[in-house]
């Protein structure tokens, strides 16, 4: 019997679970790169870069081709580039919410019911409230 889709997704996201691999995919989402270019951009030792590229290659996220003595890497699907762009948009939205909360804290909580981004302290209090307890009961 085959693996459930959620397990396959978890394995896929584990592949993306290293900062160097994310950076490699960001770069390859823009265009194909040689190993030498990736070494300069990613800032890893050659052996470490090779290891990270190997993980991405084995999982089918990137592919390598030789041009003479040069190895050129590319992403295997434009959907990988789209995934990286979506992740950036999600994180941008999350971080803008954190900026709004920081602004509220700096303002001494005076903007409790609606900061400019709609992520005021009311939302923060809801998000940080312990699970399983009723708000305000102390229980």
MODELLER restraints for C-alpha pairs under 7 A, 6 or more apart:
rsr = mdl.restraints
at = mdl.atoms
rsr.add(forms.Gaussian(group=physical.xy_distance, feature=features.Distance(at['CA:15:A'], at['CA:56:A']), mean=6.90, stdev=0.5))
rsr.add(forms.Gaussian(group=physical.xy_distance, feature=features.Distance(at['CA:16:A'], at['CA:22:A']), mean=5.92, stdev=0.5))
rsr.add(forms.Gaussian(group=physical.xy_distance, feature=features.Distance(at['CA:20:A'], at['CA:42:A']), mean=6.76, stdev=0.5))
rsr.add(forms.Gaussian(group=physical.xy_distance, feature=features.Distance(at['CA:21:A'], at['CA:52:A']), mean=6.11, stdev=0.5))
rsr.add(forms.Gaussian(group=physical.xy_distance, feature=features.Distance(at['CA:23:A'], at['CA:42:A']), mean=6.65, stdev=0.5))
rsr.add(forms.Gaussian(group=physical.xy_distance, feature=features.Distance(at['CA:24:A'], at['CA:42:A']), mean=6.86, stdev=0.5))
rsr.add(forms.Gaussian(group=physical.xy_distance, feature=features.Distance(at['CA:26:A'], at['CA:84:A']), mean=6.57, stdev=0.5))
rsr.add(forms.Gaussian(group=physical.xy_distance, feature=features.Distance(at['CA:28:A'], at['CA:74:A']), mean=5.68, stdev=0.5))
rsr.add(forms.Gaussian(group=physical.xy_distance, feature=features.Distance(at['CA:28:A'], at['CA:75:A']), mean=6.02, stdev=0.5))
rsr.add(forms.Gaussian(group=physical.xy_distance, feature=features.Distance(at['CA:29:A'], at['CA:75:A']), mean=6.75, stdev=0.5))
rsr.add(forms.Gaussian(group=physical.xy_distance, feature=features.Distance(at['CA:29:A'], at['CA:81:A']), mean=4.63, stdev=0.5))
rsr.add(forms.Gaussian(group=physical.xy_distance, feature=features.Distance(at['CA:32:A'], at['CA:72:A']), mean=6.59, stdev=0.5))
rsr.add(forms.Gaussian(group=physical.xy_distance, feature=features.Distance(at['CA:32:A'], at['CA:73:A']), mean=5.64, stdev=0.5))
rsr.add(forms.Gaussian(group=physical.xy_distance, feature=features.Distance(at['CA:32:A'], at['CA:74:A']), mean=4.72, stdev=0.5))
rsr.add(forms.Gaussian(group=physical.xy_distance, feature=features.Distance(at['CA:33:A'], at['CA:72:A']), mean=5.52, stdev=0.5))
rsr.add(forms.Gaussian(group=physical.xy_distance, feature=features.Distance(at['CA:33:A'], at['CA:73:A']), mean=5.43, stdev=0.5))
rsr.add(forms.Gaussian(group=physical.xy_distance, feature=features.Distance(at['CA:33:A'], at['CA:74:A']), mean=6.78, stdev=0.5))
rsr.add(forms.Gaussian(group=physical.xy_distance, feature=features.Distance(at['CA:34:A'], at['CA:70:A']), mean=6.79, stdev=0.5))
rsr.add(forms.Gaussian(group=physical.xy_distance, feature=features.Distance(at['CA:34:A'], at['CA:71:A']), mean=5.66, stdev=0.5))
rsr.add(forms.Gaussian(group=physical.xy_distance, feature=features.Distance(at['CA:34:A'], at['CA:72:A']), mean=4.27, stdev=0.5))
rsr.add(forms.Gaussian(group=physical.xy_distance, feature=features.Distance(at['CA:34:A'], at['CA:73:A']), mean=6.05, stdev=0.5))
rsr.add(forms.Gaussian(group=physical.xy_distance, feature=features.Distance(at['CA:35:A'], at['CA:71:A']), mean=6.11, stdev=0.5))
rsr.add(forms.Gaussian(group=physical.xy_distance, feature=features.Distance(at['CA:35:A'], at['CA:72:A']), mean=6.44, stdev=0.5))
rsr.add(forms.Gaussian(group=physical.xy_distance, feature=features.Distance(at['CA:39:A'], at['CA:46:A']), mean=6.73, stdev=0.5))
rsr.add(forms.Gaussian(group=physical.xy_distance, feature=features.Distance(at['CA:56:A'], at['CA:62:A']), mean=5.64, stdev=0.5))
rsr.add(forms.Gaussian(group=physical.xy_distance, feature=features.Distance(at['CA:57:A'], at['CA:63:A']), mean=5.73, stdev=0.5))
rsr.add(forms.Gaussian(group=physical.xy_distance, feature=features.Distance(at['CA:60:A'], at['CA:76:A']), mean=6.97, stdev=0.5))
rsr.add(forms.Gaussian(group=physical.xy_distance, feature=features.Distance(at['CA:61:A'], at['CA:75:A']), mean=5.95, stdev=0.5))
rsr.add(forms.Gaussian(group=physical.xy_distance, feature=features.Distance(at['CA:61:A'], at['CA:76:A']), mean=5.59, stdev=0.5))
rsr.add(forms.Gaussian(group=physical.xy_distance, feature=features.Distance(at['CA:62:A'], at['CA:73:A']), mean=6.67, stdev=0.5))
rsr.add(forms.Gaussian(group=physical.xy_distance, feature=features.Distance(at['CA:62:A'], at['CA:74:A']), mean=5.51, stdev=0.5))
rsr.add(forms.Gaussian(group=physical.xy_distance, feature=features.Distance(at['CA:62:A'], at['CA:75:A']), mean=4.27, stdev=0.5))
rsr.add(forms.Gaussian(group=physical.xy_distance, feature=features.Distance(at['CA:62:A'], at['CA:76:A']), mean=5.11, stdev=0.5))
rsr.add(forms.Gaussian(group=physical.xy_distance, feature=features.Distance(at['CA:63:A'], at['CA:73:A']), mean=5.68, stdev=0.5))
rsr.add(forms.Gaussian(group=physical.xy_distance, feature=features.Distance(at['CA:63:A'], at['CA:74:A']), mean=5.50, stdev=0.5))
rsr.add(forms.Gaussian(group=physical.xy_distance, feature=features.Distance(at['CA:63:A'], at['CA:75:A']), mean=6.22, stdev=0.5))
rsr.add(forms.Gaussian(group=physical.xy_distance, feature=features.Distance(at['CA:63:A'], at['CA:76:A']), mean=6.09, stdev=0.5))
rsr.add(forms.Gaussian(group=physical.xy_distance, feature=features.Distance(at['CA:64:A'], at['CA:71:A']), mean=6.40, stdev=0.5))
rsr.add(forms.Gaussian(group=physical.xy_distance, feature=features.Distance(at['CA:64:A'], at['CA:72:A']), mean=5.55, stdev=0.5))
rsr.add(forms.Gaussian(group=physical.xy_distance, feature=features.Distance(at['CA:64:A'], at['CA:73:A']), mean=4.50, stdev=0.5))
rsr.add(forms.Gaussian(group=physical.xy_distance, feature=features.Distance(at['CA:64:A'], at['CA:74:A']), mean=6.53, stdev=0.5))
rsr.add(forms.Gaussian(group=physical.xy_distance, feature=features.Distance(at['CA:65:A'], at['CA:71:A']), mean=5.67, stdev=0.5))
rsr.add(forms.Gaussian(group=physical.xy_distance, feature=features.Distance(at['CA:65:A'], at['CA:72:A']), mean=5.36, stdev=0.5))
rsr.add(forms.Gaussian(group=physical.xy_distance, feature=features.Distance(at['CA:65:A'], at['CA:73:A']), mean=6.59, stdev=0.5))
rsr.add(forms.Gaussian(group=physical.xy_distance, feature=features.Distance(at['CA:66:A'], at['CA:72:A']), mean=6.18, stdev=0.5))
rsr.add(forms.Gaussian(group=physical.xy_distance, feature=features.Distance(at['CA:97:A'], at['CA:117:A']), mean=6.86, stdev=0.5))
rsr.add(forms.Gaussian(group=physical.xy_distance, feature=features.Distance(at['CA:97:A'], at['CA:119:A']), mean=5.48, stdev=0.5))
rsr.add(forms.Gaussian(group=physical.xy_distance, feature=features.Distance(at['CA:100:A'], at['CA:115:A']), mean=6.54, stdev=0.5))
rsr.add(forms.Gaussian(group=physical.xy_distance, feature=features.Distance(at['CA:100:A'], at['CA:117:A']), mean=6.40, stdev=0.5))
rsr.add(forms.Gaussian(group=physical.xy_distance, feature=features.Distance(at['CA:100:A'], at['CA:119:A']), mean=6.13, stdev=0.5))
rsr.add(forms.Gaussian(group=physical.xy_distance, feature=features.Distance(at['CA:100:A'], at['CA:120:A']), mean=6.76, stdev=0.5))
rsr.add(forms.Gaussian(group=physical.xy_distance, feature=features.Distance(at['CA:101:A'], at['CA:119:A']), mean=6.58, stdev=0.5))
rsr.add(forms.Gaussian(group=physical.xy_distance, feature=features.Distance(at['CA:101:A'], at['CA:120:A']), mean=5.96, stdev=0.5))
rsr.add(forms.Gaussian(group=physical.xy_distance, feature=features.Distance(at['CA:101:A'], at['CA:121:A']), mean=6.40, stdev=0.5))
rsr.add(forms.Gaussian(group=physical.xy_distance, feature=features.Distance(at['CA:104:A'], at['CA:110:A']), mean=6.92, stdev=0.5))
rsr.add(forms.Gaussian(group=physical.xy_distance, feature=features.Distance(at['CA:104:A'], at['CA:111:A']), mean=5.97, stdev=0.5))
rsr.add(forms.Gaussian(group=physical.xy_distance, feature=features.Distance(at['CA:104:A'], at['CA:120:A']), mean=6.80, stdev=0.5))
rsr.add(forms.Gaussian(group=physical.xy_distance, feature=features.Distance(at['CA:104:A'], at['CA:121:A']), mean=6.88, stdev=0.5))
rsr.add(forms.Gaussian(group=physical.xy_distance, feature=features.Distance(at['CA:112:A'], at['CA:120:A']), mean=5.74, stdev=0.5))
rsr.add(forms.Gaussian(group=physical.xy_distance, feature=features.Distance(at['CA:112:A'], at['CA:121:A']), mean=5.27, stdev=0.5))
rsr.add(forms.Gaussian(group=physical.xy_distance, feature=features.Distance(at['CA:112:A'], at['CA:122:A']), mean=6.31, stdev=0.5))
rsr.add(forms.Gaussian(group=physical.xy_distance, feature=features.Distance(at['CA:113:A'], at['CA:120:A']), mean=6.09, stdev=0.5))
rsr.add(forms.Gaussian(group=physical.xy_distance, feature=features.Distance(at['CA:113:A'], at['CA:122:A']), mean=6.64, stdev=0.5))
rsr.add(forms.Gaussian(group=physical.xy_distance, feature=features.Distance(at['CA:114:A'], at['CA:120:A']), mean=5.00, stdev=0.5))
rsr.add(forms.Gaussian(group=physical.xy_distance, feature=features.Distance(at['CA:133:A'], at['CA:139:A']), mean=6.14, stdev=0.5))
